[in-house]
Amino acid sequence: MPRCLHIFDSGFQCIGEALDPTDFCEAHQRVVAFESDRLEDSVWRKTLLRFVALILLVMFLIPLFYTLRDLYFGPPVKAQEVW
Ligand SMILES: [Zn+2]
């Protein structure tokens, strides 16, 4: 049986056995599959992050819009009568 091609951070090759000479053992095949899942997860995270950023932007812009509208286009503020 050929050895797994995975190299640990320490520099040693995995002692696991692979079915194919250019393949990994079962444990490291799972790691590769997990990384592809994480890649997909990061795409979802980016989309969610953009969505949240858009919401925050709108939440910030709405009061700003009303403030500017009242400031420049609103009815003139009547002076309060002070007794
Ligand atoms: Zn391995």
PDB file of the backbone (N, CA, C, O) and the ligand in Angstrom, with CONECT records:
HET     ZN  A 101       1
ATOM      1  N   MET A   1       0.845  -1.201   0.000  1.00  0.00           N
ATOM      2  CA  MET A   1       0.000   0.000   0.000  1.00  0.00           C
ATOM      3  C   MET A   1       0.884   1.257   0.000  1.00  0.00           C
ATOM      4  O   MET A   1       1.797   1.355   0.820  1.00  0.00           O
ATOM      5  N   PRO A   2       0.635   2.218  -0.898  1.00  0.00           N
ATOM      6  CA  PRO A   2       1.409   3.465  -0.912  1.00  0.00           C
ATOM      7  C   PRO A   2       1.091   4.318   0.303  1.00  0.00           C
ATOM      8  O   PRO A   2       0.011   4.240   0.888  1.00  0.00           O
ATOM      9  N   ARG A   3       2.074   5.139   0.660  1.00  0.00           N
ATOM     10  CA  ARG A   3       1.858   5.986   1.835  1.00  0.00           C
ATOM     11  C   ARG A   3       1.088   7.245   1.471  1.00  0.00           C
ATOM     12  O   ARG A   3       1.114   7.718   0.335  1.00  0.00           O
ATOM     13  N   CYS A   4       0.413   7.761   2.466  1.00  0.00           N
ATOM     14  CA  CYS A   4      -0.344   9.007   2.317  1.00  0.00           C
ATOM     15  C   CYS A   4       0.618  10.141   2.014  1.00  0.00           C
ATOM     16  O   CYS A   4       1.716  10.181   2.571  1.00  0.00           O
ATOM     17  N   LEU A   5       0.231  11.059   1.145  1.00  0.00           N
ATOM     18  CA  LEU A   5       1.111  12.154   0.717  1.00  0.00           C
ATOM     19  C   LEU A   5       1.100  13.339   1.672  1.00  0.00           C
ATOM     20  O   LEU A   5       1.838  14.304   1.475  1.00  0.00           O
ATOM     21  N   HIS A   6       0.272  13.271   2.701  1.00  0.00           N
ATOM     22  CA  HIS A   6       0.162  14.414   3.605  1.00  0.00           C
ATOM     23  C   HIS A   6       1.450  14.612   4.392  1.00  0.00           C
ATOM     24  O   HIS A   6       1.994  13.659   4.949  1.00  0.00           O
ATOM     25  N   ILE A   7       1.940  15.848   4.438  1.00  0.00           N
ATOM     26  CA  ILE A   7       3.136  16.196   5.224  1.00  0.00           C
ATOM     27  C   ILE A   7       2.679  17.035   6.412  1.00  0.00           C
ATOM     28  O   ILE A   7       2.012  18.057   6.249  1.00  0.00           O
ATOM     29  N   PHE A   8       3.049  16.588   7.601  1.00  0.00           N
ATOM     30  CA  PHE A   8       2.676  17.337   8.798  1.00  0.00           C
ATOM     31  C   PHE A   8       3.494  18.621   8.900  1.00  0.00           C
ATOM     32  O   PHE A   8       4.495  18.783   8.201  1.00  0.00           O
ATOM     33  N   ASP A   9       3.073  19.517   9.758  1.00  0.00           N
ATOM     34  CA  ASP A   9       3.798  20.772   9.961  1.00  0.00           C
ATOM     35  C   ASP A   9       5.217  20.509  10.460  1.00  0.00           C
ATOM     36  O   ASP A   9       6.117  21.315  10.222  1.00  0.00           O
ATOM     37  N   SER A  10       5.422  19.396  11.145  1.00  0.00           N
ATOM     38  CA  SER A  10       6.749  19.064  11.657  1.00  0.00           C
ATOM     39  C   SER A  10       7.679  18.588  10.545  1.00  0.00           C
ATOM     40  O   SER A  10       8.882  18.456  10.771  1.00  0.00           O
ATOM     41  N   GLY A  11       7.147  18.327   9.344  1.00  0.00           N
ATOM     42  CA  GLY A  11       7.971  17.900   8.227  1.00  0.00           C
ATOM     43  C   GLY A  11       7.896  16.408   7.963  1.00  0.00           C
ATOM     44  O   GLY A  11       8.396  15.939   6.941  1.00  0.00           O
ATOM     45  N   PHE A  12       7.274  15.643   8.873  1.00  0.00           N
ATOM     46  CA  PHE A  12       7.170  14.202   8.683  1.00  0.00           C
ATOM     47  C   PHE A  12       5.978  13.857   7.806  1.00  0.00           C
ATOM     48  O   PHE A  12       4.938  14.514   7.852  1.00  0.00           O
ATOM     49  N   GLN A  13       6.155  12.802   7.000  1.00  0.00           N
ATOM     50  CA  GLN A  13       5.049  12.363   6.162  1.00  0.00           C
ATOM     51  C   GLN A  13       4.102  11.507   6.984  1.00  0.00           C
ATOM     52  O   GLN A  13       4.516  10.799   7.901  1.00  0.00           O
ATOM     53  N   CYS A  14       2.846  11.583   6.644  1.00  0.00           N
ATOM     54  CA  CYS A  14       1.831  10.784   7.325  1.00  0.00           C
ATOM     55  C   CYS A  14       2.134   9.306   7.114  1.00  0.00           C
ATOM     56  O   CYS A  14       2.517   8.899   6.017  1.00  0.00           O
ATOM     57  N   ILE A  15       1.965   8.505   8.159  1.00  0.00           N
ATOM     58  CA  ILE A  15       2.246   7.072   8.043  1.00  0.00           C
ATOM     59  C   ILE A  15       1.027   6.294   7.591  1.00  0.00           C
ATOM     60  O   ILE A  15       1.075   5.069   7.490  1.00  0.00           O
ATOM     61  N   GLY A  16      -0.072   6.994   7.318  1.00  0.00           N
ATOM     62  CA  GLY A  16      -1.301   6.333   6.871  1.00  0.00           C
ATOM     63  C   GLY A  16      -1.128   5.758   5.475  1.00  0.00           C
ATOM     64  O   GLY A  16      -0.274   6.201   4.706  1.00  0.00           O
ATOM     65  N   GLU A  17      -1.945   4.772   5.162  1.00  0.00           N
ATOM     66  CA  GLU A  17      -1.870   4.138   3.847  1.00  0.00           C
ATOM     67  C   GLU A  17      -2.970   4.649   2.952  1.00  0.00           C
ATOM     68  O   GLU A  17      -4.110   4.833   3.378  1.00  0.00           O
ATOM     69  N   ALA A  18      -2.605   4.881   1.675  1.00  0.00           N
ATOM     70  CA  ALA A  18      -3.583   5.368   0.703  1.00  0.00           C
ATOM     71  C   ALA A  18      -3.819   4.299  -0.356  1.00  0.00           C
ATOM     72  O   ALA A  18      -2.942   3.479  -0.630  1.00  0.00           O
ATOM     73  N   LEU A  19      -4.983   4.316  -0.937  1.00  0.00           N
ATOM     74  CA  LEU A  19      -5.310   3.339  -1.987  1.00  0.00           C
ATOM     75  C   LEU A  19      -4.556   3.664  -3.270  1.00  0.00           C
ATOM     76  O   LEU A  19      -4.156   2.756  -3.999  1.00  0.00           O
ATOM     77  N   ASP A  20      -4.356   4.955  -3.557  1.00  0.00           N
ATOM     78  CA  ASP A  20      -3.702   5.405  -4.781  1.00  0.00           C
ATOM     79  C   ASP A  20      -2.373   6.078  -4.417  1.00  0.00           C
ATOM     80  O   ASP A  20      -2.299   6.756  -3.392  1.00  0.00           O
ATOM     81  N   PRO A  21      -1.308   5.906  -5.241  1.00  0.00           N
ATOM     82  CA  PRO A  21      -0.015   6.536  -4.910  1.00  0.00           C
ATOM     83  C   PRO A  21      -0.075   8.053  -4.848  1.00  0.00           C
ATOM     84  O   PRO A  21       0.744   8.667  -4.165  1.00  0.00           O
ATOM     85  N   THR A  22      -1.024   8.678  -5.542  1.00  0.00           N
ATOM     86  CA  THR A  22      -1.125  10.145  -5.526  1.00  0.00           C
ATOM     87  C   THR A  22      -2.260  10.612  -4.635  1.00  0.00           C
ATOM     88  O   THR A  22      -2.758  11.729  -4.774  1.00  0.00           O
ATOM     89  N   ASP A  23      -2.665   9.737  -3.710  1.00  0.00           N
ATOM     90  CA  ASP A  23      -3.830  10.073  -2.889  1.00  0.00           C
ATOM     91  C   ASP A  23      -3.442  10.180  -1.425  1.00  0.00           C
ATOM     92  O   ASP A  23      -2.313   9.869  -1.045  1.00  0.00           O
ATOM     93  N   PHE A  24      -4.383  10.620  -0.614  1.00  0.00           N
ATOM     94  CA  PHE A  24      -4.172  10.729   0.815  1.00  0.00           C
ATOM     95  C   PHE A  24      -4.855   9.568   1.525  1.00  0.00           C
ATOM     96  O   PHE A  24      -5.691   8.874   0.946  1.00  0.00           O
ATOM     97  N   CYS A  25      -4.489   9.370   2.783  1.00  0.00           N
ATOM     98  CA  CYS A  25      -5.189   8.378   3.582  1.00  0.00           C
ATOM     99  C   CYS A  25      -6.592   8.894   3.906  1.00  0.00           C
ATOM    100  O   CYS A  25      -6.911  10.046   3.613  1.00  0.00           O
ATOM    101  N   GLU A  26      -7.413   8.064   4.496  1.00  0.00           N
ATOM    102  CA  GLU A  26      -8.803   8.459   4.752  1.00  0.00           C
ATOM    103  C   GLU A  26      -8.904   9.700   5.638  1.00  0.00           C
ATOM    104  O   GLU A  26      -9.745  10.569   5.408  1.00  0.00           O
ATOM    105  N   ALA A  27      -8.040   9.777   6.651  1.00  0.00           N
ATOM    106  CA  ALA A  27      -8.101  10.907   7.583  1.00  0.00           C
ATOM    107  C   ALA A  27      -7.831  12.223   6.860  1.00  0.00           C
ATOM    108  O   ALA A  27      -8.492  13.228   7.122  1.00  0.00           O
ATOM    109  N   HIS A  28      -6.841  12.213   5.935  1.00  0.00           N
ATOM    110  CA  HIS A  28      -6.490  13.479   5.290  1.00  0.00           C
ATOM    111  C   HIS A  28      -7.372  13.791   4.087  1.00  0.00           C
ATOM    112  O   HIS A  28      -7.435  14.939   3.647  1.00  0.00           O
ATOM    113  N   GLN A  29      -8.047  12.793   3.558  1.00  0.00           N
ATOM    114  CA  GLN A  29      -9.056  13.091   2.547  1.00  0.00           C
ATOM    115  C   GLN A  29     -10.192  13.891   3.182  1.00  0.00           C
ATOM    116  O   GLN A  29     -10.765  14.789   2.564  1.00  0.00           O
ATOM    117  N   ARG A  30     -10.495  13.548   4.409  1.00  0.00           N
ATOM    118  CA  ARG A  30     -11.548  14.275   5.112  1.00  0.00           C
ATOM    119  C   ARG A  30     -11.155  15.725   5.361  1.00  0.00           C
ATOM    120  O   ARG A  30     -11.997  16.621   5.306  1.00  0.00           O
ATOM    121  N   VAL A  31      -9.858  15.956   5.637  1.00  0.00           N
ATOM    122  CA  VAL A  31      -9.388  17.323   5.865  1.00  0.00           C
ATOM    123  C   VAL A  31      -9.581  18.160   4.606  1.00  0.00           C
ATOM    124  O   VAL A  31     -10.025  19.305   4.679  1.00  0.00           O
ATOM    125  N   VAL A  32      -9.245  17.584   3.441  1.00  0.00           N
ATOM    126  CA  VAL A  32      -9.409  18.304   2.175  1.00  0.00           C
ATOM    127  C   VAL A  32     -10.882  18.638   1.938  1.00  0.00           C
ATOM    128  O   VAL A  32     -11.220  19.751   1.534  1.00  0.00           O
ATOM    129  N   ALA A  33     -11.760  17.652   2.197  1.00  0.00           N
ATOM    130  CA  ALA A  33     -13.189  17.890   2.017  1.00  0.00           C
ATOM    131  C   ALA A  33     -13.669  18.964   2.974  1.00  0.00           C
ATOM    132  O   ALA A  33     -14.511  19.787   2.614  1.00  0.00           O
ATOM    133  N   PHE A  34     -13.137  18.963   4.201  1.00  0.00           N
ATOM    134  CA  PHE A  34     -13.523  19.948   5.195  1.00  0.00           C
ATOM    135  C   PHE A  34     -13.115  21.354   4.750  1.00  0.00           C
ATOM    136  O   PHE A  34     -13.849  22.319   4.962  1.00  0.00           O
ATOM    137  N   GLU A  35     -11.914  21.459   4.120  1.00  0.00           N
ATOM    138  CA  GLU A  35     -11.463  22.774   3.656  1.00  0.00           C
ATOM    139  C   GLU A  35     -12.366  23.311   2.556  1.00  0.00           C
ATOM    140  O   GLU A  35     -12.630  24.512   2.504  1.00  0.00           O
ATOM    141  N   SER A  36     -12.846  22.431   1.672  1.00  0.00           N
ATOM    142  CA  SER A  36     -13.754  22.901   0.626  1.00  0.00           C
ATOM    143  C   SER A  36     -15.073  23.359   1.247  1.00  0.00           C
ATOM    144  O   SER A  36     -15.701  24.295   0.753  1.00  0.00           O
ATOM    145  N   ASP A  37     -15.498  22.695   2.343  1.00  0.00           N
ATOM    146  CA  ASP A  37     -16.692  23.142   3.047  1.00  0.00           C
ATOM    147  C   ASP A  37     -16.467  24.522   3.645  1.00  0.00           C
ATOM    148  O   ASP A  37     -17.349  25.381   3.615  1.00  0.00           O
ATOM    149  N   ARG A  38     -15.260  24.719   4.193  1.00  0.00           N
ATOM    150  CA  ARG A  38     -14.960  26.016   4.806  1.00  0.00           C
ATOM    151  C   ARG A  38     -14.933  27.122   3.754  1.00  0.00           C
ATOM    152  O   ARG A  38     -15.332  28.254   4.025  1.00  0.00           O
ATOM    153  N   LEU A  39     -14.459  26.786   2.553  1.00  0.00           N
ATOM    154  CA  LEU A  39     -14.422  27.767   1.461  1.00  0.00           C
ATOM    155  C   LEU A  39     -15.846  28.218   1.136  1.00  0.00           C
ATOM    156  O   LEU A  39     -16.119  29.406   0.963  1.00  0.00           O
ATOM    157  N   GLU A  40     -16.740  27.236   1.057  1.00  0.00           N
ATOM    158  CA  GLU A  40     -18.141  27.556   0.789  1.00  0.00           C
ATOM    159  C   GLU A  40     -18.723  28.372   1.941  1.00  0.00           C
ATOM    160  O   GLU A  40     -19.517  29.290   1.730  1.00  0.00           O
ATOM    161  N   ASP A  41     -18.314  28.022   3.168  1.00  0.00           N
ATOM    162  CA  ASP A  41     -18.785  28.731   4.339  1.00  0.00           C
ATOM    163  C   ASP A  41     -18.329  30.182   4.307  1.00  0.00           C
ATOM    164  O   ASP A  41     -19.081  31.079   4.690  1.00  0.00           O
ATOM    165  N   SER A  42     -17.085  30.422   3.846  1.00  0.00           N
ATOM    166  CA  SER A  42     -16.583  31.793   3.823  1.00  0.00           C
ATOM    167  C   SER A  42     -17.334  32.617   2.786  1.00  0.00           C
ATOM    168  O   SER A  42     -17.512  33.822   2.966  1.00  0.00           O
ATOM    169  N   VAL A  43     -17.780  31.983   1.697  1.00  0.00           N
ATOM    170  CA  VAL A  43     -18.592  32.699   0.702  1.00  0.00           C
ATOM    171  C   VAL A  43     -19.904  33.138   1.332  1.00  0.00           C
ATOM    172  O   VAL A  43     -20.358  34.266   1.138  1.00  0.00           O
ATOM    173  N   TRP A  44     -20.511  32.218   2.097  1.00  0.00           N
ATOM    174  CA  TRP A  44     -21.757  32.570   2.794  1.00  0.00           C
ATOM    175  C   TRP A  44     -21.508  33.669   3.810  1.00  0.00           C
ATOM    176  O   TRP A  44     -22.325  34.573   3.987  1.00  0.00           O
ATOM    177  N   ARG A  45     -20.352  33.573   4.480  1.00  0.00           N
ATOM    178  CA  ARG A  45     -20.037  34.579   5.493  1.00  0.00           C
ATOM    179  C   ARG A  45     -19.861  35.957   4.852  1.00  0.00           C
ATOM    180  O   ARG A  45     -20.296  36.971   5.397  1.00  0.00           O
ATOM    181  N   LYS A  46     -19.209  35.971   3.675  1.00  0.00           N
ATOM    182  CA  LYS A  46     -19.026  37.239   2.962  1.00  0.00           C
ATOM    183  C   LYS A  46     -20.367  37.839   2.574  1.00  0.00           C
ATOM    184  O   LYS A  46     -20.590  39.041   2.716  1.00  0.00           O
ATOM    185  N   THR A  47     -21.275  36.969   2.072  1.00  0.00           N
ATOM    186  CA  THR A  47     -22.600  37.447   1.672  1.00  0.00           C
ATOM    187  C   THR A  47     -23.345  38.009   2.877  1.00  0.00           C
ATOM    188  O   THR A  47     -23.960  39.073   2.804  1.00  0.00           O
ATOM    189  N   LEU A  48     -23.278  37.272   3.994  1.00  0.00           N
ATOM    190  CA  LEU A  48     -23.958  37.718   5.214  1.00  0.00           C
ATOM    191  C   LEU A  48     -23.358  39.031   5.708  1.00  0.00           C
ATOM    192  O   LEU A  48     -24.076  39.927   6.151  1.00  0.00           O
ATOM    193  N   LEU A  49     -22.033  39.133   5.627  1.00  0.00           N
ATOM    194  CA  LEU A  49     -21.339  40.340   6.076  1.00  0.00           C
ATOM    195  C   LEU A  49     -21.756  41.540   5.243  1.00  0.00           C
ATOM    196  O   LEU A  49     -21.969  42.628   5.778  1.00  0.00           O
ATOM    197  N   ARG A  50     -21.875  41.343   3.919  1.00  0.00           N
ATOM    198  CA  ARG A  50     -22.316  42.433   3.043  1.00  0.00           C
ATOM    199  C   ARG A  50     -23.754  42.830   3.357  1.00  0.00           C
ATOM    200  O   ARG A  50     -24.099  44.011   3.338  1.00  0.00           O
ATOM    201  N   PHE A  51     -24.588  41.835   3.646  1.00  0.00           N
ATOM    202  CA  PHE A  51     -25.991  42.106   3.976  1.00  0.00           C
ATOM    203  C   PHE A  51     -26.094  42.919   5.263  1.00  0.00           C
ATOM    204  O   PHE A  51     -26.847  43.890   5.342  1.00  0.00           O
ATOM    205  N   VAL A  52     -25.321  42.505   6.273  1.00  0.00           N
ATOM    206  CA  VAL A  52     -25.322  43.225   7.547  1.00  0.00           C
ATOM    207  C   VAL A  52     -24.777  44.643   7.351  1.00  0.00           C
ATOM    208  O   VAL A  52     -25.297  45.599   7.926  1.00  0.00           O
ATOM    209  N   ALA A  53     -23.723  44.769   6.532  1.00  0.00           N
ATOM    210  CA  ALA A  53     -23.143  46.084   6.262  1.00  0.00           C
ATOM    211  C   ALA A  53     -24.158  46.990   5.572  1.00  0.00           C
ATOM    212  O   ALA A  53     -24.232  48.184   5.864  1.00  0.00           O
ATOM    213  N   LEU A  54     -24.935  46.423   4.660  1.00  0.00           N
ATOM    214  CA  LEU A  54     -25.971  47.192   3.960  1.00  0.00           C
ATOM    215  C   LEU A  54     -27.029  47.672   4.943  1.00  0.00           C
ATOM    216  O   LEU A  54     -27.454  48.826   4.891  1.00  0.00           O
ATOM    217  N   ILE A  55     -27.458  46.774   5.849  1.00  0.00           N
ATOM    218  CA  ILE A  55     -28.462  47.141   6.847  1.00  0.00           C
ATOM    219  C   ILE A  55     -27.948  48.266   7.741  1.00  0.00           C
ATOM    220  O   ILE A  55     -28.659  49.230   8.023  1.00  0.00           O
ATOM    221  N   LEU A  56     -26.683  48.119   8.184  1.00  0.00           N
ATOM    222  CA  LEU A  56     -26.103  49.152   9.039  1.00  0.00           C
ATOM    223  C   LEU A  56     -25.999  50.478   8.296  1.00  0.00           C
ATOM    224  O   LEU A  56     -26.232  51.539   8.876  1.00  0.00           O
ATOM    225  N   LEU A  57     -25.651  50.417   7.016  1.00  0.00           N
ATOM    226  CA  LEU A  57     -25.544  51.627   6.207  1.00  0.00           C
ATOM    227  C   LEU A  57     -26.900  52.321   6.097  1.00  0.00           C
ATOM    228  O   LEU A  57     -26.998  53.540   6.231  1.00  0.00           O
ATOM    229  N   VAL A  58     -27.953  51.521   5.848  1.00  0.00           N
ATOM    230  CA  VAL A  58     -29.303  52.079   5.728  1.00  0.00           C
ATOM    231  C   VAL A  58     -29.741  52.663   7.068  1.00  0.00           C
ATOM    232  O   VAL A  58     -30.320  53.748   7.116  1.00  0.00           O
ATOM    233  N   MET A  59     -29.461  51.931   8.172  1.00  0.00           N
ATOM    234  CA  MET A  59     -29.817  52.421   9.503  1.00  0.00           C
ATOM    235  C   MET A  59     -29.137  53.736   9.816  1.00  0.00           C
ATOM    236  O   MET A  59     -29.690  54.582  10.518  1.00  0.00           O
ATOM    237  N   PHE A  60     -27.922  53.904   9.286  1.00  0.00           N
ATOM    238  CA  PHE A  60     -27.202  55.142   9.512  1.00  0.00           C
ATOM    239  C   PHE A  60     -27.714  56.252   8.603  1.00  0.00           C
ATOM    240  O   PHE A  60     -27.762  57.414   9.006  1.00  0.00           O
ATOM    241  N   LEU A  61     -28.092  55.901   7.388  1.00  0.00           N
ATOM    242  CA  LEU A  61     -28.478  56.916   6.400  1.00  0.00           C
ATOM    243  C   LEU A  61     -29.891  57.449   6.625  1.00  0.00           C
ATOM    244  O   LEU A  61     -30.164  58.609   6.318  1.00  0.00           O
ATOM    245  N   ILE A  62     -30.803  56.615   7.160  1.00  0.00           N
ATOM    246  CA  ILE A  62     -32.193  57.071   7.336  1.00  0.00           C
ATOM    247  C   ILE A  62     -32.279  58.255   8.307  1.00  0.00           C
ATOM    248  O   ILE A  62     -32.860  59.277   7.941  1.00  0.00           O
ATOM    249  N   PRO A  63     -31.732  58.169   9.528  1.00  0.00           N
ATOM    250  CA  PRO A  63     -31.781  59.348  10.401  1.00  0.00           C
ATOM    251  C   PRO A  63     -31.028  60.538   9.828  1.00  0.00           C
ATOM    252  O   PRO A  63     -31.428  61.685  10.029  1.00  0.00           O
ATOM    253  N   LEU A  64     -29.940  60.270   9.115  1.00  0.00           N
ATOM    254  CA  LEU A  64     -29.195  61.358   8.479  1.00  0.00           C
ATOM    255  C   LEU A  64     -30.059  62.057   7.436  1.00  0.00           C
ATOM    256  O   LEU A  64     -30.054  63.283   7.326  1.00  0.00           O
ATOM    257  N   PHE A  65     -30.802  61.254   6.669  1.00  0.00           N
ATOM    258  CA  PHE A  65     -31.690  61.803   5.651  1.00  0.00           C
ATOM    259  C   PHE A  65     -32.769  62.679   6.278  1.00  0.00           C
ATOM    260  O   PHE A  65     -33.033  63.785   5.807  1.00  0.00           O
ATOM    261  N   TYR A  66     -33.396  62.173   7.355  1.00  0.00           N
ATOM    262  CA  TYR A  66     -34.443  62.949   8.004  1.00  0.00           C
ATOM    263  C   TYR A  66     -33.885  64.206   8.639  1.00  0.00           C
ATOM    264  O   TYR A  66     -34.527  65.256   8.606  1.00  0.00           O
ATOM    265  N   THR A  67     -32.704  64.113   9.215  1.00  0.00           N
ATOM    266  CA  THR A  67     -32.079  65.285   9.834  1.00  0.00           C
ATOM    267  C   THR A  67     -31.829  66.362   8.793  1.00  0.00           C
ATOM    268  O   THR A  67     -32.156  67.529   9.010  1.00  0.00           O
ATOM    269  N   LEU A  68     -31.247  65.973   7.659  1.00  0.00           N
ATOM    270  CA  LEU A  68     -30.952  66.940   6.605  1.00  0.00           C
ATOM    271  C   LEU A  68     -32.236  67.515   6.009  1.00  0.00           C
ATOM    272  O   LEU A  68     -32.308  68.699   5.682  1.00  0.00           O
ATOM    273  N   ARG A  69     -33.271  66.638   5.871  1.00  0.00           N
ATOM    274  CA  ARG A  69     -34.529  67.113   5.295  1.00  0.00           C
ATOM    275  C   ARG A  69     -35.178  68.143   6.219  1.00  0.00           C
ATOM    276  O   ARG A  69     -35.646  69.188   5.766  1.00  0.00           O
ATOM    277  N   ASP A  70     -35.203  67.839   7.516  1.00  0.00           N
ATOM    278  CA  ASP A  70     -35.772  68.787   8.469  1.00  0.00           C
ATOM    279  C   ASP A  70     -34.958  70.068   8.507  1.00  0.00           C
ATOM    280  O   ASP A  70     -35.505  71.157   8.684  1.00  0.00           O
ATOM    281  N   LEU A  71     -33.672  69.937   8.344  1.00  0.00           N
ATOM    282  CA  LEU A  71     -32.785  71.086   8.455  1.00  0.00           C
ATOM    283  C   LEU A  71     -32.970  72.041   7.283  1.00  0.00           C
ATOM    284  O   LEU A  71     -32.989  73.257   7.472  1.00  0.00           O
ATOM    285  N   TYR A  72     -33.107  71.502   6.075  1.00  0.00           N
ATOM    286  CA  TYR A  72     -33.115  72.356   4.885  1.00  0.00           C
ATOM    287  C   TYR A  72     -34.480  72.494   4.255  1.00  0.00           C
ATOM    288  O   TYR A  72     -34.784  73.534   3.670  1.00  0.00           O
ATOM    289  N   PHE A  73     -35.328  71.453   4.359  1.00  0.00           N
ATOM    290  CA  PHE A  73     -36.604  71.500   3.652  1.00  0.00           C
ATOM    291  C   PHE A  73     -37.792  71.447   4.602  1.00  0.00           C
ATOM    292  O   PHE A  73     -38.934  71.467   4.143  1.00  0.00           O
ATOM    293  N   GLY A  74     -37.568  71.382   5.887  1.00  0.00           N
ATOM    294  CA  GLY A  74     -38.653  71.255   6.836  1.00  0.00           C
ATOM    295  C   GLY A  74     -39.327  72.603   7.080  1.00  0.00           C
ATOM    296  O   GLY A  74     -38.808  73.644   6.678  1.00  0.00           O
ATOM    297  N   PRO A  75     -40.485  72.580   7.741  1.00  0.00           N
ATOM    298  CA  PRO A  75     -41.134  73.850   8.088  1.00  0.00           C
ATOM    299  C   PRO A  75     -40.271  74.623   9.070  1.00  0.00           C
ATOM    300  O   PRO A  75     -39.545  74.022   9.862  1.00  0.00           O
ATOM    301  N   PRO A  76     -40.341  75.946   9.030  1.00  0.00           N
ATOM    302  CA  PRO A  76     -39.512  76.725   9.963  1.00  0.00           C
ATOM    303  C   PRO A  76     -39.903  76.433  11.404  1.00  0.00           C
ATOM    304  O   PRO A  76     -41.083  76.322  11.736  1.00  0.00           O
ATOM    305  N   VAL A  77     -38.934  76.316  12.212  1.00  0.00           N
ATOM    306  CA  VAL A  77     -39.178  75.983  13.621  1.00  0.00           C
ATOM    307  C   VAL A  77     -39.736  77.220  14.324  1.00  0.00           C
ATOM    308  O   VAL A  77     -39.153  78.303  14.284  1.00  0.00           O
ATOM    309  N   LYS A  78     -40.884  77.019  14.968  1.00  0.00           N
ATOM    310  CA  LYS A  78     -41.499  78.157  15.680  1.00  0.00           C
ATOM    311  C   LYS A  78     -40.786  78.351  17.011  1.00  0.00           C
ATOM    312  O   LYS A  78     -40.407  77.403  17.698  1.00  0.00           O
ATOM    313  N   ALA A  79     -40.626  79.609  17.331  1.00  0.00           N
ATOM    314  CA  ALA A  79     -39.975  79.926  18.596  1.00  0.00           C
ATOM    315  C   ALA A  79     -40.891  79.537  19.740  1.00  0.00           C
ATOM    316  O   ALA A  79     -42.092  79.806  19.699  1.00  0.00           O
ATOM    317  N   GLN A  80     -40.347  78.925  20.729  1.00  0.00           N
ATOM    318  CA  GLN A  80     -41.159  78.532  21.881  1.00  0.00           C
ATOM    319  C   GLN A  80     -41.478  79.767  22.732  1.00  0.00           C
ATOM    320  O   GLN A  80     -40.643  80.647  22.942  1.00  0.00           O
ATOM    321  N   GLU A  81     -42.700  79.788  23.200  1.00  0.00           N
ATOM    322  CA  GLU A  81     -43.071  80.913  24.074  1.00  0.00           C
ATOM    323  C   GLU A  81     -42.606  80.597  25.487  1.00  0.00           C
ATOM    324  O   GLU A  81     -42.976  79.581  26.074  1.00  0.00           O
ATOM    325  N   VAL A  82     -41.813  81.467  25.995  1.00  0.00           N
ATOM    326  CA  VAL A  82     -41.279  81.247  27.327  1.00  0.00           C
ATOM    327  C   VAL A  82     -41.990  82.176  28.291  1.00  0.00           C
ATOM    328  O   VAL A  82     -42.040  83.384  28.060  1.00  0.00           O
ATOM    329  N   TRP A  83     -42.523  81.651  29.337  1.00  0.00           N
ATOM    330  CA  TRP A  83     -43.237  82.485  30.318  1.00  0.00           C
ATOM    331  C   TRP A  83     -42.266  83.105  31.282  1.00  0.00           C
ATOM    332  O   TRP A  83     -42.673  83.840  32.182  1.00  0.00           O
TER     333      TRP A  83
HETATM  334 ZN    ZN A 101      -2.588  10.826   5.968  1.00  0.00          ZN2+
END
